[in-house]
Amino acid sequence: MKISKQYERKFLIKELPDLSDFKKEEIQQWYLTEPNYIESTRVRLYGDGRCYVDIIKGHGIVREKYGKKSDWDNFDDKIYKYPSIKKTRYKKQFVRVLMCVDIFESGLQLVEIESHDSEFVVSHSEIPEWFGEEVTDRLSYTNNWLAYNK
């Protein structure tokens, strides 16, 4: 199981930028734990068939993720009883940060900047103008909460 520490900030989007040079992915995620836990367990299925099982510890800027690739065939119909979200993700790697624009089936639009470099993500002050209000520390903007509170 791969273990990684992530530093992430999350923002609402004021106005969508041109995403033509971002990689596009369709994603559905099921959450096996309720959002009030410090630990979140999710199953993520990509449109191309890739599947991952992750345990995410913490929320806000600093999180630890334990994950591994899985075979979707390992899951039976019981996975569908768990709350899920669907989103289209546009992502682009910059020098020290990964930027992910998520457009949810509900219409919500969020952008995340994440890195393994805490100093860069935490102190980075050059936020693009199209970023809106920061919602990093709001549980109500976590994917887990969104899945359980549609």
N, C-alpha and C positions, 0 to 999 in steps of 0.2 A: 504494500500500500504506500503510495507516494504521500509524503508529508511536506507541506509548504506553509510559510508564513506570508500573509498578504497584507498590504497596506492599501486601503481603498477609500476614496471619497466619492460621494454620490450627489448628483444635482438634478433638479428638474430642468427641463429644456424650455427656454423662452421661444426659440425659433430654430427649427431643424436646419442644419447646414447642408451643403452639398455632400452627399454620402457616396458619390459615384466611385471614389477610390478606396472605399472601405470594403472589407470582406463581409458578405451577407450570409447569415445562418438562420434557419428555422429551428426553434427549440421548444420542447415541452418538458416541464419539470414537475415531479410529484414530490410532496413533502410528507414524510412519515412521522414527523414530530410537529407538535403545535408550536407557534411562534414565540410563546412566552418562555421557552427553554433557552438556556445559555448555549445549548448544542442543537444543531439542526441536521437532520438526515434527509438527503434528497436523492432522487433518481432523475438523471437528466438524459433525455433522448434527443439527438440531433436529427434533422431532416434527412441526412445521408445515412442514417442507421447506427451511427456511433452511440454508445451508451456508457454512462459513468455513474458510479455510486459514490457519493461524497458525504463526509461528516464535517460540518463547519462549526468551529468553536468560536464564540464571541460574536459581537456585531459592532458596528461603528468602524473606525479607521483600522484597527488591528484585528485580524482574524487568522485562525489556523485552519487549514483545510487538509483533511486526510481523504485521499481518493484513489479510486482504481477504475480502470476500464472494465466493462462487463459486457456480457452478451445479452441483448434484449430478450432472447429466447429463454433466459433464466427466470424471467418474470412471468407470472401467470395473470389471469384476469383480475386477481385480487388487487393489483396495483391501481386499478381504475377506481377503487373505493376511496383512495386518498386524494386530498385536494391537489389541484395542479394549476399551473399557469402556462400560457402559450405566449411566445414573444418572437419577434424578429430582431435579431442582433446584428448590428453593423459594428465591426471592430477593425482597429488599425493600430499597429505597433509603431510607436515613436521611439526615439533614442532610449529613454529611461522609463517610459510609461506605456501601458496598454490603455487605449480609450475604447469603451464599449457603449454604443448607443442602443438602448433597448426600447422597442416600440411594442407594447403589450396589446394583446387581443382586446383589452378593455379600452384602449386608446391612450393610456398613460404613456408618457415619454420620459425616460430617464437617461442620464449619461453617467458612466462610472469612469474614473481614472484609477488605475491600479498599478502597483509596482512592488518589487521586492526590496526597494530602497526607501526606507521609512522617512528619511530626511527630505527626499524629493517630494513625496506625496503629501506629507504633513505640512511642509513649509512652502510648497509651490504656490506662488502668488500670481502667476500669469494665467489666470483663468480666462478662457475665451468669452467674448461678449455674448455668445449664444447660450451659454450656461445660465440657468436661472438660480433659484434659491437652493442653497445647500441643504440636503436632507440626510446626510451621512448618519447622524445619531438618532434618527427617528425610526423606531421599530415598525411603524406603519408603512414605511417604504421598502421594507425588506421583501424579497420574493416570497419568503415563507409566510409572512403576514398577508401579502396580497393573495396567495393561494387560499388561505383559510377564510378570508374576508371579502369574497367576490360580491 
